[in-house]
Amino acid sequence: MEKMKFDLRLYVLVLGIDPLRIYLSKEGLARLSTKLYDEVNDDNVDDMMMHLTNYAVNKNSTKFEPNRDENLDAVGHKRSLRFTLRYIKRIEGANPDVVMD
């Protein structure tokens, strides 16, 4: 998002393995890096703020923006899954249902 790496944190509940029964929560998070992504090269290969999305790493960045209000899910370096799926549809033109399938 916004040219930063991100990952999705999705929550599942496994109720059985035979038969396999897995339920995916409708809630989740997208965690963003705090530095714009640039193709990996010798100069940036060790830049953790660009390549990692971990809170433990990015909270130390001067660019880190914490989330202060759960209703403002488009702000900060943790975004709601709901916002992320809307973003994927609006900006990337992809079908969020296909992404989640």
C-alpha positions in Angstrom: 0.0 0.0 0.0 1.3 3.4 -0.9 4.4 1.7 -2.3 5.3 0.1 1.0 5.6 -3.6 1.7 2.8 -5.0 3.8 1.8 -8.3 5.2 -1.6 -9.6 6.2 -2.3 -11.0 9.6 -5.3 -13.3 9.3 -6.9 -15.2 12.1 -8.2 -18.8 11.7 -9.9 -21.3 13.9 -9.3 -25.0 13.2 -12.1 -27.1 14.5 -11.0 -30.5 13.1 -8.7 -32.2 10.8 -10.7 -35.2 9.7 -12.8 -33.7 8.1 -10.8 -30.5 7.8 -12.8 -27.6 9.2 -11.2 -24.2 9.2 -12.9 -20.9 9.7 -11.3 -17.6 8.6 -12.2 -14.5 10.7 -13.5 -11.4 8.9 -11.2 -9.3 11.0 -7.5 -9.0 10.4 -4.6 -6.6 10.0 -2.3 -5.3 7.3 1.1 -4.3 8.8 3.1 -1.8 6.7 6.8 -1.1 6.5 7.7 2.5 7.3 9.8 3.2 4.3 8.9 3.2 0.6 9.8 0.1 -1.2 12.6 0.1 -3.7 13.9 -2.9 -5.7 16.5 -4.8 -3.6 20.1 -3.8 -4.4 23.4 -3.8 -2.6 22.7 -0.4 -1.0 19.3 -1.3 0.6 19.4 -5.1 1.2 19.9 -4.5 4.9 17.3 -1.8 5.3 14.9 -3.4 7.8 12.4 -0.4 7.7 11.9 -1.0 4.0 11.8 -4.8 3.9 10.2 -5.8 7.2 6.7 -5.1 8.4 7.2 -6.3 12.0 5.9 -3.9 14.6 8.9 -4.6 16.8 11.2 -3.2 14.0 9.1 -0.4 12.7 8.0 1.1 16.0 11.6 2.5 16.2 11.3 4.4 12.9 10.9 8.1 13.0 8.2 7.6 10.3 6.1 5.2 12.4 2.5 6.3 12.8 0.6 4.5 15.5 -3.1 3.9 15.2 -5.0 6.1 17.7 -8.6 5.3 16.7 -10.0 2.0 15.6 -12.5 3.8 13.4 -9.7 5.4 11.4 -8.6 2.2 9.7 -6.9 4.0 6.8 -4.3 5.7 9.1 -1.1 4.4 10.6 1.2 1.5 10.0 -1.4 -1.1 11.0 -4.5 -1.1 8.8 -7.7 -3.2 9.2 -8.3 -6.1 6.8 -11.6 -4.4 5.8 -9.7 -1.2 4.7 -7.0 -3.3 2.9 -9.6 -5.2 0.9 -11.3 -2.0 -0.1 -7.9 -0.6 -1.1 -7.1 -3.6 -3.2 -10.4 -3.2 -5.1 -10.2 0.6 -5.5 -6.5 1.1 -6.2 -5.3 -2.2 -7.6 -8.5 -3.1 -9.4 -8.5 -6.6 -8.1 -11.4 -8.6 -6.7 -11.0 -8.8 -2.9 -13.1 -12.0 -2.9 -10.6 -13.7 -5.2 -7.8 -12.5 -2.9 -9.4 -14.0 0.1 -10.3 -17.3 -1.6 
